[in-house]
């Protein structure tokens, strides 16, 4: 087992835990579920990117998006998403 040196703050926490000033959360399962939802929401955020594609390809994508009734950026995003799965 590795030995880790605790800093001052960690030692205070351990001391308070030993004195029962800190107790486990009685709703631990609910809290874990809530934190997982927050983590998922954070990870699902979208990011903007810049890419260079040929003008010809861009016109083809725009035409295809027009046929499907979508903005071309949405079409590109869906294509990337399909191939990232």
HELIX and SHEET records of a PDB file:
HELIX    1   1 UNK A    8  UNK A   18  1                                  11    
HELIX    2   2 UNK A   28  UNK A   43  1                                  16    
HELIX    3   3 UNK A   55  UNK A   68  1                                  14    
HELIX    4   4 UNK A   72  UNK A   84  1                                  13    
END                                                                             
